[in-house]
Amino acid sequence: MTVRTSAVVLGAGHAGLAMSRCLTERSIDHVVLERGEVANSWKTERWDSLRLLTPNWQSRLPGCAYECDDPDDFMTMLEVIGFMEHYAQVISAPVETHTTVTSVRRNDDGYRIETTRGSWQCQAVVLAAGACNIPNVPRVTEALPLSVETLTPMQYRNPTQLPEGGLLLVGASSTGLQLAHEIHSSGRPVTLAVGEHVRMPRVYRGKDILWWMDAAGLLDVTWDEVDDIRRARNVPSPQLIGSDERATLDLNRLSEMGVKLVGRFAGVNGHKAQFSGSLSNVCALADLKMNRLLKTVDEWALEHDLDDAVGPVERFESTRLPASPPLSIDLGSGEIRTVIWATGFHPDYSWLDVPVLDRKGRIRHEAGVVDSPGMYLMGLNFLRRRKSSFIHGAGDDARDLSDHLLGYLDATG
Ligand SMILES: Cc1cc2nc3c(=O)[nH]c(=O)nc-3n(C[C@H](O)[C@H](O)[C@H](O)COP(=O)(O)OP(=O)(O)OC[C@H]3O[C@@H](n4cnc5c(N)ncnc54)[C@H](O)[C@@H]3O)c2cc1C
């Protein structure tokens, strides 16, 4: 049997739920199809100790903000899951759980959606299936010695699952830094391969750096305001961690703990992991960009007469680097027992049977309006705004795109 509805939303993460709420507000009948349960990614794909890097006050979705005692604290995974489940209930989201979409096809009536629990026919479809479905793992992983275990952040839960001994962590964005900190603290010596990264202090002039970015409008910058949107969409996640101490976690802090820094992972030759000689350059660039951000914040504070209300201007020590970081490590020597690829994620579109992918497998779209009539996209990095992939960024995108979707339904009758 095929169920007919005006719109289908694919995925019940925060992006799909925000869209569901906006469709309901616009009286658009729809269903949300979810392969697991509400907040499935947070329930099944995150490590135990993870806390949001965005403060509680930023956890807001259309019509509902997270209620808590401390707006500056950071949610645990259980709290994130609780918040999303509460939200789905409050907005009465029409979620069909345990319903995996296996195919989305275009036909004369719009789109036909095949799932493991029947078919849906709709005029419009919103793809909110997540941007982080598949970890990026270099092909060379097969060339590593059998004595070395490899893991992705999705498989990692806590240090007890790791063998004793050294660990090579590849990637120094928020995931890589947080795992390096936790695993090194467990007594396993960590070597961190550092590529391009975004350095930020947690607290600047007495306020959270995300408070500054929010207040100064930096998170609201739109896709058509930046010079190179493709590049902006590929910027790695900021080196931030959510903790009670509101502490900065950067490469200097990890070095102080004893984490060894090496350059970007470049490949494997025989049993040798090789690293690029660019460590000092990528760190200098990250320091430069952080200082540029802080300068923007300072100028904004001055313009808005805030200078007396906040702490003094601060500048932070440049990233300290080893005199000559090794360019290779012998993975056959037994020193390294585990490699974790914290090298980012990409979306899974294996169920998408509409010709909208470019040569690199990315969906062709303009700010979420996909290059196929009545198809929309949610939750991607810098989809419409810099904040698009954050929880608090979904609301504005869902409002804009549901307006477009309503116009499409009206126009096509
Ligand atoms: C490690 C990590 C830490 C993060 N920390 C923060 C943070 O601190 N603050 C913040 O704001 N953001 C954070 N994010 C970013 C972002 O909020 C998450 O990636 C978020 O999960 C994206 O929400 P979403 O709704 O777009 O996707 P998801 O939450 O991934 O939701 C997509 C849903 O679609 C479902 N789905 C996928 N394929 C199918 C299918 N074929 N059929 C049916 N259902 C399907 C999935 O099961 C999932 O429930 C973090 C991301 C990661 C990976």
The ligand as a Gaussian input file, in Angstrom:
#p B3LYP/6-31G(d) Opt

LIG

0 1
 C       30.723000      14.270000      17.165000
 C       29.765000      15.371000      16.878000
 C       29.580000      16.398000      17.804000
 C       28.700000      17.438000      17.538000
 N       28.534000      18.430000      18.465000
 C       27.659000      19.411000      18.236000
 C       27.422000      20.434000      19.211000
 O       28.063000      20.485000      20.235000
 N       26.478000      21.375000      18.944000
 C       25.748000      21.398000      17.773000
 O       24.896000      22.264000      17.611000
 N       26.002000      20.458000      16.830000
 C       26.907000      19.486000      17.030000
 N       27.146000      18.528000      16.069000
 C       26.602000      18.757000      14.722000
 C       25.187000      18.407000      14.483000
 O       24.296000      18.933000      15.465000
 C       24.965000      16.939000      14.363000
 O       25.705000      16.429000      13.281000
 C       23.502000      16.621000      14.183000
 O       23.338000      15.272000      14.506000
 C       22.971000      16.909000      12.810000
 O       21.581000      16.914000      12.903000
 P       20.726000      16.422000      11.706000
 O       19.318000      16.421000      12.149000
 O       21.092000      17.181000      10.476000
 O       21.283000      14.950000      11.468000
 P       21.176000      13.682000      12.409000
 O       21.063000      14.012000      13.828000
 O       22.251000      12.758000      11.965000
 O       19.750000      13.114000      11.963000
 C       19.539000      12.445000      10.752000
 C       18.568000      11.326000      10.994000
 O       18.289000      10.684000       9.758000
 C       18.213000       9.298000       9.976000
 N       18.468000       8.621000       8.714000
 C       19.634000       8.595000       8.018000
 N       19.483000       7.837000       6.896000
 C       18.213000       7.386000       6.902000
 C       17.445000       6.562000       6.012000
 N       17.977000       6.048000       4.887000
 N       16.146000       6.298000       6.316000
 C       15.579000       6.841000       7.441000
 N       16.263000       7.611000       8.315000
 C       17.554000       7.897000       8.040000
 C       19.243000       9.022000      11.037000
 O       18.995000       7.828000      11.722000
 C       19.146000      10.255000      11.921000
 O       18.270000      10.084000      13.004000
 C       28.001000      17.472000      16.306000
 C       28.208000      16.446000      15.372000
 C       29.056000      15.401000      15.650000
 C       29.245000      14.325000      14.624000

